[in-house]
């Protein structure tokens, strides 16, 4: 693994530390009353955290094929959430 990849993984670890803070801030902003989009945001945050943690486990062990699949899942996460945010009246079924 190159030094650049190691630096990137270290940066990702730092980003993950903010996930819990973000989740707590979202919950506090809602006053404990979650709306459907808030629930989606929490689910996306949780899924993203789990995917990123799996990615951090796989990369040092040269599990590149599985890590690439996790990147695809992360992209799916972003696109779903962007879809809800870009509509005038989001509806979660």
MOPAC internal coordinates of N, CA, C and O (Angstrom, degrees):
PM7 1SCF
backbone

  N    0.0000 0     0.00 0     0.00 0    0    0    0
  C    1.4442 1     0.00 0     0.00 0    1    0    0
  C    1.5278 1   108.18 1     0.00 0    2    1    0
  O    1.2310 1   120.61 1   -43.39 1    3    2    1
  N    1.3180 1   116.44 1   136.61 1    3    2    1
  C    1.4631 1   120.61 1  -176.98 1    5    3    2
  C    1.5292 1   111.04 1   -78.55 1    6    5    3
  O    1.2310 1   121.49 1   -16.35 1    7    6    5
  N    1.3214 1   114.75 1   163.65 1    7    6    5
  C    1.4646 1   119.71 1   177.92 1    9    7    6
  C    1.5245 1   111.23 1   -63.58 1   10    9    7
  O    1.2310 1   120.75 1   145.85 1   11   10    9
  N    1.3242 1   116.17 1   -34.15 1   11   10    9
  C    1.4619 1   119.95 1   179.53 1   13   11   10
  C    1.5297 1   110.90 1   -64.44 1   14   13   11
  O    1.2310 1   120.23 1   139.59 1   15   14   13
  N    1.3186 1   117.16 1   -40.41 1   15   14   13
  C    1.4667 1   120.93 1   177.77 1   17   15   14
  C    1.5235 1   109.39 1   -66.39 1   18   17   15
  O    1.2310 1   119.98 1   137.67 1   19   18   17
  N    1.3084 1   117.65 1   -42.33 1   19   18   17
  C    1.4780 1   120.77 1   178.18 1   21   19   18
  C    1.5281 1   111.01 1   -59.99 1   22   21   19
  O    1.2310 1   120.78 1   137.13 1   23   22   21
  N    1.3317 1   116.12 1   -42.87 1   23   22   21
  C    1.4703 1   120.13 1   179.05 1   25   23   22
  C    1.5301 1   110.38 1   -63.98 1   26   25   23
  O    1.2310 1   120.63 1   140.44 1   27   26   25
  N    1.3152 1   116.40 1   -39.56 1   27   26   25
  C    1.4614 1   120.17 1   179.45 1   29   27   26
  C    1.5249 1   111.50 1   -65.75 1   30   29   27
  O    1.2310 1   120.40 1   140.33 1   31   30   29
  N    1.3182 1   116.84 1   -39.67 1   31   30   29
  C    1.4672 1   120.44 1   178.27 1   33   31   30
  C    1.5260 1   110.67 1   -66.89 1   34   33   31
  O    1.2310 1   120.25 1   143.29 1   35   34   33
  N    1.3183 1   117.12 1   -36.71 1   35   34   33
  C    1.4681 1   121.08 1   176.27 1   37   35   34
  C    1.5232 1   110.02 1   -64.59 1   38   37   35
  O    1.2310 1   120.57 1   138.52 1   39   38   37
  N    1.3275 1   116.51 1   -41.48 1   39   38   37
  C    1.4709 1   120.42 1   177.75 1   41   39   38
  C    1.5270 1   110.56 1   -63.85 1   42   41   39
  O    1.2310 1   120.26 1   140.87 1   43   42   41
  N    1.3205 1   117.10 1   -39.13 1   43   42   41
  C    1.4686 1   121.01 1   178.19 1   45   43   42
  C    1.5234 1   110.54 1   -63.68 1   46   45   43
  O    1.2310 1   120.30 1   139.39 1   47   46   45
  N    1.3141 1   117.03 1   -40.61 1   47   46   45
  C    1.4755 1   120.07 1   177.68 1   49   47   46
  C    1.5270 1   110.87 1   -59.58 1   50   49   47
  O    1.2310 1   120.68 1   140.92 1   51   50   49
  N    1.3313 1   116.30 1   -39.08 1   51   50   49
  C    1.4679 1   120.36 1   178.73 1   53   51   50
  C    1.5261 1   110.96 1   -65.97 1   54   53   51
  O    1.2310 1   120.45 1   140.89 1   55   54   53
  N    1.3202 1   116.74 1   -39.11 1   55   54   53
  C    1.4642 1   121.00 1   178.64 1   57   55   54
  C    1.5240 1   109.98 1   -63.86 1   58   57   55
  O    1.2310 1   120.23 1   139.74 1   59   58   57
  N    1.3208 1   117.16 1   -40.26 1   59   58   57
  C    1.4691 1   120.92 1  -177.83 1   61   59   58
  C    1.5227 1   112.56 1   -62.35 1   62   61   59
  O    1.2310 1   120.57 1   151.88 1   63   62   61
  N    1.3218 1   116.51 1   -28.12 1   63   62   61
  C    1.4649 1   119.02 1   178.55 1   65   63   62
  C    1.5295 1   111.16 1   -62.37 1   66   65   63
  O    1.2310 1   120.38 1   152.65 1   67   66   65
  N    1.3241 1   116.89 1   -27.35 1   67   66   65
  C    1.4581 1   120.82 1  -179.99 1   69   67   66
  C    1.5198 1   114.25 1   -82.01 1   70   69   67
  O    1.2310 1   119.73 1   170.28 1   71   70   69
  N    1.3179 1   118.12 1    -9.72 1   71   70   69
  C    1.4659 1   121.10 1  -178.34 1   73   71   70
  C    1.5258 1   111.78 1   -62.05 1   74   73   71
  O    1.2310 1   120.58 1   134.43 1   75   74   73
  N    1.3098 1   116.49 1   -45.57 1   75   74   73
  C    1.4663 1   119.59 1  -178.15 1   77   75   74
  C    1.5302 1   110.16 1   -66.30 1   78   77   75
  O    1.2310 1   120.74 1   140.88 1   79   78   77
  N    1.3207 1   116.18 1   -39.12 1   79   78   77
  C    1.4594 1   120.77 1   177.50 1   81   79   78
  C    1.5224 1   110.32 1   -61.88 1   82   81   79
  O    1.2310 1   120.52 1   137.69 1   83   82   81
  N    1.3258 1   116.61 1   -42.31 1   83   82   81
  C    1.4659 1   121.18 1   179.61 1   85   83   82
  C    1.5261 1   111.18 1   -64.02 1   86   85   83
  O    1.2310 1   120.52 1   136.41 1   87   86   85
  N    1.3206 1   116.61 1   -43.59 1   87   86   85
  C    1.4570 1   120.71 1   178.76 1   89   87   86
  C    1.5188 1   112.16 1   -61.97 1   90   89   87
  O    1.2310 1   120.77 1   136.46 1   91   90   89
  N    1.3208 1   116.14 1   -43.54 1   91   90   89
  C    1.4689 1   120.29 1   178.87 1   93   91   90
  C    1.5246 1   110.65 1   -65.62 1   94   93   91
  O    1.2310 1   120.22 1   140.50 1   95   94   93
  N    1.3268 1   117.19 1   -39.50 1   95   94   93
  C    1.4685 1   120.88 1   179.37 1   97   95   94
  C    1.5231 1   110.81 1   -65.18 1   98   97   95
  O    1.2310 1   120.19 1   139.34 1   99   98   97
  N    1.3220 1   117.24 1   -40.66 1   99   98   97
  C    1.4633 1   121.24 1   178.25 1  101   99   98
  C    1.5245 1   110.20 1   -63.00 1  102  101   99
  O    1.2310 1   120.64 1   133.81 1  103  102  101
  N    1.3042 1   116.38 1   -46.19 1  103  102  101
  C    1.4640 1   120.39 1  -179.53 1  105  103  102
  C    1.5297 1   110.52 1   -63.63 1  106  105  103
  O    1.2310 1   120.26 1   138.76 1  107  106  105
  N    1.3339 1   117.10 1   -41.24 1  107  106  105
  C    1.4685 1   121.18 1   179.55 1  109  107  106
  C    1.5325 1   110.95 1   -65.90 1  110  109  107
  O    1.2310 1   120.27 1   141.64 1  111  110  109
  N    1.3269 1   117.10 1   -38.36 1  111  110  109
  C    1.4679 1   121.18 1   179.81 1  113  111  110
  C    1.5223 1   111.11 1   -64.80 1  114  113  111
  O    1.2310 1   120.64 1   150.14 1  115  114  113
  N    1.3144 1   116.39 1   -29.86 1  115  114  113
  C    1.4746 1   120.88 1  -179.49 1  117  115  114
  C    1.5182 1   111.55 1   -82.61 1  118  117  115
  O    1.2310 1   120.16 1   171.85 1  119  118  117
  N    1.3015 1   117.29 1    -8.15 1  119  118  117
  C    1.4576 1   120.44 1  -177.57 1  121  119  118
  C    1.5162 1   112.42 1    63.56 1  122  121  119
  O    1.2310 1   120.50 1  -152.87 1  123  122  121
  N    1.3386 1   116.66 1    27.13 1  123  122  121
  C    1.4589 1   120.98 1  -179.90 1  125  123  122
  C    1.5187 1   113.34 1    81.04 1  126  125  123
  O    1.2310 1   120.05 1   178.33 1  127  126  125
  N    1.3398 1   117.51 1    -1.67 1  127  126  125
  C    1.4601 1   122.39 1  -179.31 1  129  127  126
  C    1.5326 1   108.59 1  -105.76 1  130  129  127
  O    1.2310 1   120.75 1   -82.29 1  131  130  129
  N    1.3036 1   116.17 1    97.71 1  131  130  129
  C    1.4620 1   119.59 1  -176.04 1  133  131  130
  C    1.5243 1   111.24 1   -86.90 1  134  133  131
  O    1.2310 1   121.56 1   -48.12 1  135  134  133
  N    1.3105 1   114.63 1   131.88 1  135  134  133
  C    1.4557 1   122.19 1   173.67 1  137  135  134
  C    1.5194 1   107.74 1   -97.45 1  138  137  135
  O    1.2310 1   119.73 1   -13.35 1  139  138  137
  N    1.3382 1   118.12 1   166.65 1  139  138  137
  C    1.4697 1   119.37 1  -176.93 1  141  139  138
  C    1.5315 1   114.38 1   -52.55 1  142  141  139
  O    1.2310 1   120.07 1   136.90 1  143  142  141
  N    1.3242 1   117.47 1   -43.10 1  143  142  141
  C    1.4716 1   119.46 1   179.92 1  145  143  142
  C    1.5273 1   111.27 1   -67.90 1  146  145  143
  O    1.2310 1   120.44 1   147.79 1  147  146  145
  N    1.3269 1   116.76 1   -32.21 1  147  146  145
  C    1.4623 1   119.96 1   176.24 1  149  147  146
  C    1.5189 1   110.18 1   -66.51 1  150  149  147
  O    1.2310 1   121.11 1   138.77 1  151  150  149
  N    1.3197 1   115.49 1   -41.23 1  151  150  149
  C    1.4661 1   120.17 1   177.22 1  153  151  150
  C    1.5170 1   111.09 1   -62.09 1  154  153  151
  O    1.2310 1   120.95 1   139.54 1  155  154  153
  N    1.3357 1   115.79 1   -40.46 1  155  154  153
  C    1.4648 1   119.82 1   177.07 1  157  155  154
  C    1.5232 1   110.43 1   -63.33 1  158  157  155
  O    1.2310 1   120.49 1   137.00 1  159  158  157
  N    1.3196 1   116.66 1   -43.00 1  159  158  157
  C    1.4655 1   120.42 1   179.15 1  161  159  158
  C    1.5262 1   110.96 1   -60.54 1  162  161  159
  O    1.2310 1   120.52 1   137.58 1  163  162  161
  N    1.3215 1   116.60 1   -42.42 1  163  162  161
  C    1.4700 1   120.19 1   178.38 1  165  163  162
  C    1.5237 1   110.83 1   -64.95 1  166  165  163
  O    1.2310 1   120.29 1   139.00 1  167  166  165
  N    1.3291 1   117.06 1   -41.00 1  167  166  165
  C    1.4660 1   120.94 1   179.18 1  169  167  166
  C    1.5208 1   110.96 1   -65.27 1  170  169  167
  O    1.2310 1   120.13 1   137.94 1  171  170  169
  N    1.3294 1   117.36 1   -42.06 1  171  170  169
  C    1.4654 1   121.76 1   178.32 1  173  171  170
  C    1.5213 1   109.95 1   -63.74 1  174  173  171
  O    1.2310 1   120.60 1   137.23 1  175  174  173
  N    1.3145 1   116.45 1   -42.77 1  175  174  173
  C    1.4660 1   120.61 1   179.07 1  177  175  174
  C    1.5270 1   110.99 1   -62.10 1  178  177  175
  O    1.2310 1   120.55 1   135.69 1  179  178  177
  N    1.3216 1   116.55 1   -44.31 1  179  178  177
  C    1.4681 1   120.84 1   179.90 1  181  179  178
  C    1.5289 1   111.31 1   -65.10 1  182  181  179
  O    1.2310 1   121.03 1   134.54 1  183  182  181
  N    1.3262 1   115.64 1   -45.46 1  183  182  181
  C    1.4680 1   119.48 1   179.82 1  185  183  182
  C    1.5259 1   110.38 1   -63.53 1  186  185  183
  O    1.2310 1   120.94 1   138.12 1  187  186  185
  N    1.3160 1   115.80 1   -41.88 1  187  186  185
  C    1.4610 1   120.63 1   179.78 1  189  187  186
  C    1.5280 1   111.31 1   -61.88 1  190  189  187
  O    1.2310 1   120.67 1   138.13 1  191  190  189
  N    1.3130 1   116.32 1   -41.87 1  191  190  189
  C    1.4638 1   121.24 1   178.25 1  193  191  190
  C    1.5231 1   110.76 1   -61.03 1  194  193  191
  O    1.2310 1   120.38 1   132.93 1  195  194  193
  N    1.3197 1   116.88 1   -47.07 1  195  194  193
  C    1.4627 1   120.75 1  -179.41 1  197  195  194
  C    1.5264 1   111.97 1   -64.67 1  198  197  195
  O    1.2310 1   120.42 1   139.21 1  199  198  197
  N    1.3211 1   116.81 1   -40.79 1  199  198  197
  C    1.4649 1   120.69 1   179.01 1  201  199  198
  C    1.5262 1   110.16 1   -63.93 1  202  201  199
  O    1.2310 1   120.71 1   133.99 1  203  202  201
  N    1.3257 1   116.25 1   -46.01 1  203  202  201
  C    1.4708 1   120.21 1  -178.76 1  205  203  202
  C    1.5293 1   111.39 1   -64.12 1  206  205  203
  O    1.2310 1   120.35 1   140.30 1  207  206  205
  N    1.3219 1   116.94 1   -39.70 1  207  206  205
  C    1.4660 1   119.47 1   178.38 1  209  207  206
  C    1.5238 1   110.72 1   -65.05 1  210  209  207
  O    1.2310 1   120.01 1   140.55 1  211  210  209
  N    1.3256 1   117.59 1   -39.45 1  211  210  209
  C    1.4617 1   120.81 1   175.94 1  213  211  210
  C    1.5161 1   111.66 1   -63.94 1  214  213  211
  O    1.2310 1   120.45 1   140.08 1  215  214  213
  N    1.3216 1   116.75 1   -39.92 1  215  214  213
  C    1.4510 1   122.27 1   177.82 1  217  215  214
  C    1.5306 1   110.33 1   -60.29 1  218  217  215
  O    1.2310 1   120.92 1   137.54 1  219  218  217
  N    1.3346 1   115.85 1   -42.46 1  219  218  217
  C    1.4701 1   120.29 1   179.96 1  221  219  218
  C    1.5302 1   112.33 1   -66.53 1  222  221  219
  O    1.2310 1   120.17 1   152.48 1  223  222  221
  N    1.3065 1   117.28 1   -27.52 1  223  222  221
  C    1.4681 1   120.64 1   176.64 1  225  223  222
  C    1.5262 1   110.29 1   -76.32 1  226  225  223
  O    1.2310 1   120.40 1   138.07 1  227  226  225
  N    1.3259 1   116.85 1   -41.93 1  227  226  225
  C    1.4625 1   120.98 1  -174.03 1  229  227  226
  C    1.5277 1   114.37 1   -73.56 1  230  229  227
  O    1.2310 1   120.10 1   139.59 1  231  230  229
  N    1.3094 1   117.41 1   -40.41 1  231  230  229
  C    1.4634 1   119.81 1  -173.11 1  233  231  230
  C    1.5339 1   114.11 1   -59.37 1  234  233  231
  O    1.2310 1   118.84 1   131.44 1  235  234  233
  N    1.3200 1   119.82 1   -48.56 1  235  234  233
  C    1.4756 1   118.62 1   179.56 1  237  235  234
  C    1.5267 1   113.63 1   -64.04 1  238  237  235
  O    1.2310 1   120.54 1   158.53 1  239  238  237
  N    1.3321 1   116.57 1   -21.47 1  239  238  237
  C    1.4680 1   120.65 1  -179.49 1  241  239  238
  C    1.5256 1   111.92 1   -96.09 1  242  241  239
  O    1.2310 1   120.73 1  -167.54 1  243  242  241
  N    1.3401 1   116.21 1    12.46 1  243  242  241
  C    1.4664 1   123.38 1   178.05 1  245  243  242
  C    1.5234 1   112.61 1    62.92 1  246  245  243
  O    1.2310 1   120.18 1  -147.15 1  247  246  245
  N    1.3205 1   117.27 1    32.85 1  247  246  245
  C    1.4600 1   121.89 1   176.52 1  249  247  246
  C    1.5203 1   110.43 1   -89.66 1  250  249  247
  O    1.2310 1   121.15 1  -122.78 1  251  250  249
  N    1.3242 1   115.41 1    57.22 1  251  250  249
  C    1.4617 1   121.60 1  -171.37 1  253  251  250
  C    1.5262 1   113.63 1   -65.04 1  254  253  251
  O    1.2310 1   119.64 1   143.37 1  255  254  253
  N    1.3096 1   118.30 1   -36.63 1  255  254  253
  C    1.4622 1   120.14 1  -177.90 1  257  255  254
  C    1.5325 1   109.85 1   -66.89 1  258  257  255
  O    1.2310 1   120.27 1   134.95 1  259  258  257
  N    1.3103 1   117.08 1   -45.05 1  259  258  257
  C    1.4653 1   120.20 1   178.16 1  261  259  258
  C    1.5351 1   110.66 1   -68.98 1  262  261  259
  O    1.2310 1   120.35 1   143.48 1  263  262  261
  N    1.3147 1   116.93 1   -36.52 1  263  262  261
  C    1.4687 1   120.61 1   177.98 1  265  263  262
  C    1.5240 1   110.25 1   -63.67 1  266  265  263
  O    1.2310 1   120.28 1   142.28 1  267  266  265
  N    1.3295 1   117.06 1   -37.72 1  267  266  265
  C    1.4690 1   120.71 1   177.37 1  269  267  266
  C    1.5247 1   110.58 1   -64.31 1  270  269  267
  O    1.2310 1   119.96 1   141.86 1  271  270  269
  N    1.3172 1   117.67 1   -38.14 1  271  270  269
  C    1.4667 1   121.12 1   177.18 1  273  271  270
  C    1.5309 1   110.37 1   -64.43 1  274  273  271
  O    1.2310 1   120.50 1   142.58 1  275  274  273
  N    1.3199 1   116.64 1   -37.42 1  275  274  273
  C    1.4604 1   120.07 1   177.46 1  277  275  274
  C    1.5283 1   110.97 1   -66.10 1  278  277  275
  O    1.2310 1   120.47 1   143.79 1  279  278  277
  N    1.3306 1   116.70 1   -36.21 1  279  278  277
  C    1.4667 1   119.43 1   176.08 1  281  279  278
  C    1.5230 1   110.93 1   -61.76 1  282  281  279
  O    1.2310 1   120.92 1   141.49 1  283  282  281
  N    1.3211 1   115.84 1   -38.51 1  283  282  281
  C    1.4717 1   120.44 1   177.68 1  285  283  282
  C    1.5281 1   110.23 1   -63.84 1  286  285  283
  O    1.2310 1   120.31 1   139.43 1  287  286  285
  N    1.3214 1   117.02 1   -40.57 1  287  286  285
  C    1.4664 1   120.62 1   177.53 1  289  287  286
  C    1.5321 1   110.69 1   -64.30 1  290  289  287
  O    1.2310 1   120.90 1   141.58 1  291  290  289
  N    1.3210 1   115.89 1   -38.42 1  291  290  289
  C    1.4647 1   120.08 1   179.87 1  293  291  290
  C    1.5337 1   109.98 1   -66.47 1  294  293  291
  O    1.2310 1   120.53 1   139.66 1  295  294  293
  N    1.3277 1   116.60 1   -40.34 1  295  294  293
  C    1.4563 1   120.61 1   176.79 1  297  295  294
  C    1.5305 1   110.31 1   -62.34 1  298  297  295
  O    1.2310 1   120.30 1   139.10 1  299  298  297
  N    1.3045 1   117.03 1   -40.90 1  299  298  297
  C    1.4605 1   122.03 1   176.62 1  301  299  298
  C    1.5237 1   110.55 1   -59.57 1  302  301  299
  O    1.2310 1   120.53 1   138.12 1  303  302  301
  N    1.3161 1   116.60 1   -41.88 1  303  302  301
  C    1.4650 1   123.00 1   176.81 1  305  303  302
  C    1.5330 1   110.38 1   -56.30 1  306  305  303
  O    1.2310 1   121.03 1   130.16 1  307  306  305
  N    1.3172 1   115.63 1   -49.84 1  307  306  305
  C    1.4600 1   121.62 1  -177.52 1  309  307  306
  C    1.5307 1   110.60 1   -63.78 1  310  309  307
  O    1.2310 1   120.46 1   135.53 1  311  310  309
  N    1.3226 1   116.73 1   -44.47 1  311  310  309
  C    1.4605 1   120.27 1  -177.64 1  313  311  310
  C    1.5277 1   112.16 1   -66.00 1  314  313  311
  O    1.2310 1   120.17 1   140.55 1  315  314  313
  N    1.3183 1   117.29 1   -39.45 1  315  314  313
  C    1.4691 1   119.94 1   177.83 1  317  315  314
  C    1.5198 1   110.94 1   -62.66 1  318  317  315
  O    1.2310 1   121.01 1   133.79 1  319  318  317
  N    1.3130 1   115.67 1   -46.21 1  319  318  317
  C    1.4606 1   119.90 1  -178.17 1  321  319  318
  C    1.5256 1   110.42 1   -68.01 1  322  321  319
  O    1.2310 1   119.94 1   140.51 1  323  322  321
  N    1.3091 1   117.72 1   -39.49 1  323  322  321
  C    1.4626 1   121.13 1   177.44 1  325  323  322
  C    1.5255 1   110.26 1   -62.17 1  326  325  323
  O    1.2310 1   120.34 1   141.20 1  327  326  325
  N    1.3131 1   116.95 1   -38.80 1  327  326  325
  C    1.4602 1   120.86 1   178.17 1  329  327  326
  C    1.5133 1   112.34 1   -59.10 1  330  329  327
  O    1.2310 1   120.36 1   137.87 1  331  330  329
  N    1.3114 1   116.91 1   -42.13 1  331  330  329
  C    1.4672 1   121.02 1   179.28 1  333  331  330
  C    1.5234 1   110.16 1   -69.27 1  334  333  331
  O    1.2310 1   120.26 1   139.10 1  335  334  333
  N    1.3200 1   117.11 1   -40.90 1  335  334  333
  C    1.4644 1   120.65 1  -177.63 1  337  335  334
  C    1.5273 1   113.19 1   -70.87 1  338  337  335
  O    1.2310 1   120.62 1   155.08 1  339  338  337
  N    1.3284 1   116.42 1   -24.92 1  339  338  337
  C    1.4689 1   118.89 1  -175.34 1  341  339  338
  C    1.5257 1   113.39 1   -92.22 1  342  341  339
  O    1.2310 1   119.63 1  -178.09 1  343  342  341
  N    1.3200 1   118.31 1     1.91 1  343  342  341
  C    1.4639 1   120.52 1   177.88 1  345  343  342
  C    1.5209 1   109.88 1   -98.00 1  346  345  343
  O    1.2310 1   121.14 1   -28.71 1  347  346  345
  N    1.3142 1   115.42 1   151.29 1  347  346  345
  C    1.4713 1   120.34 1  -179.38 1  349  347  346
  C    1.5348 1   111.35 1   -69.51 1  350  349  347
  O    1.2310 1   120.82 1   139.90 1  351  350  349
  N    1.3302 1   116.04 1   -40.10 1  351  350  349
  C    1.4579 1   120.74 1   179.67 1  353  351  350
  C    1.5194 1   110.03 1  -131.06 1  354  353  351
  O    1.2310 1   120.29 1   -94.71 1  355  354  353
  N    1.3246 1   117.06 1    85.29 1  355  354  353
  C    1.4772 1   118.66 1  -178.07 1  357  355  354
  C    1.5241 1   110.89 1   -67.50 1  358  357  355
  O    1.2310 1   121.23 1   -41.75 1  359  358  357
  N    1.3063 1   115.25 1   138.25 1  359  358  357
  C    1.4604 1   121.09 1   175.76 1  361  359  358
  C    1.5063 1   108.28 1  -127.35 1  362  361  359
  O    1.2310 1   121.27 1   -53.04 1  363  362  361
  N    1.2912 1   115.17 1   126.96 1  363  362  361
  C    1.4604 1   121.54 1   178.69 1  365  363  362
  C    1.5162 1   106.86 1  -104.65 1  366  365  363
  O    1.2310 1   120.90 1   -61.64 1  367  366  365
  N    1.3138 1   115.88 1   118.36 1  367  366  365
  C    1.4728 1   119.13 1   179.79 1  369  367  366
  C    1.5012 1   110.78 1   -92.07 1  370  369  367
  O    1.2310 1   120.10 1   180.00 1  371  370  369

